[in-house]
Amino acid sequence: MPKAIARSKTKKSVAKRFKITATGKVVRSKAGRRHLLECKSSKSKRKLGKQVVVDDSDVSRIKLNLPFGLR
């Protein structure tokens, strides 16, 4: 039997934390919205709910761990 070609698997921890958009950008959620929320202002909590684009220096590492995401 022929040997199967090795393929890279999706790193599930990365898949849960990051998302690749249709244009190829990588977005993530902001940290700090899990607990201790009563001392934070409504404005800061509202801003923590938004998603932000990942820095360019980290994008290549994240995309390596998401081989089936859009390139």
ZINOR-V306194 format. One record per residue. N is the residue number from 1. RES is the residue in one letter. PSI is psi in whole degrees, 0 to 359 (none if undefined). NEAR is the number of other ideal C-beta (glycine too) atoms within 8 Angstrom. Layout:
n=N res=RES psi=PSI near=NEAR
n=N res=RES psi=PSI near=NEAR
This chain:
n=1 res=M psi=141 near=2
n=2 res=P psi=149 near=3
n=3 res=K psi=139 near=4
n=4 res=A psi=144 near=4
n=5 res=I psi=131 near=4
n=6 res=A psi=136 near=4
n=7 res=R psi=151 near=5
n=8 res=S psi=140 near=5
n=9 res=K psi=157 near=5
n=10 res=T psi=130 near=9
n=11 res=K psi=110 near=8
n=12 res=K psi=327 near=6
n=13 res=S psi=327 near=6
n=14 res=V psi=322 near=11
n=15 res=A psi=330 near=10
n=16 res=K psi=336 near=5
n=17 res=R psi=334 near=7
n=18 res=F psi=158 near=11
n=19 res=K psi=138 near=7
n=20 res=I psi=125 near=10
n=21 res=T psi=175 near=9
n=22 res=A psi=334 near=4
n=23 res=T psi=358 near=4
n=24 res=G psi=2 near=7
n=25 res=K psi=154 near=8
n=26 res=V psi=126 near=13
n=27 res=V psi=155 near=10
n=28 res=R psi=164 near=10
n=29 res=S psi=157 near=6
n=30 res=K psi=152 near=11
n=31 res=A psi=158 near=5
n=32 res=G psi=17 near=6
n=33 res=R psi=26 near=9
n=34 res=R psi=316 near=3
n=35 res=H psi=176 near=3
n=36 res=L psi=45 near=5
n=37 res=L psi=341 near=7
n=38 res=E psi=339 near=4
n=39 res=C psi=348 near=4
n=40 res=K psi=147 near=9
n=41 res=S psi=161 near=5
n=42 res=S psi=324 near=5
n=43 res=K psi=316 near=6
n=44 res=S psi=322 near=8
n=45 res=K psi=322 near=11
n=46 res=R psi=319 near=8
n=47 res=K psi=331 near=8
n=48 res=L psi=340 near=11
n=49 res=G psi=344 near=7
n=50 res=K psi=158 near=7
n=51 res=Q psi=150 near=7
n=52 res=V psi=156 near=7
n=53 res=V psi=138 near=6
n=54 res=V psi=148 near=12
n=55 res=D psi=149 near=6
n=56 res=D psi=330 near=5
n=57 res=S psi=340 near=4
n=58 res=D psi=347 near=9
n=59 res=V psi=317 near=10
n=60 res=S psi=321 near=6
n=61 res=R psi=321 near=7
n=62 res=I psi=318 near=12
n=63 res=K psi=333 near=11
n=64 res=L psi=326 near=8
n=65 res=N psi=355 near=10
n=66 res=L psi=72 near=13
n=67 res=P psi=339 near=9
n=68 res=F psi=4 near=4
n=69 res=G psi=167 near=7
n=70 res=L psi=143 near=6
n=71 res=R psi=none near=4
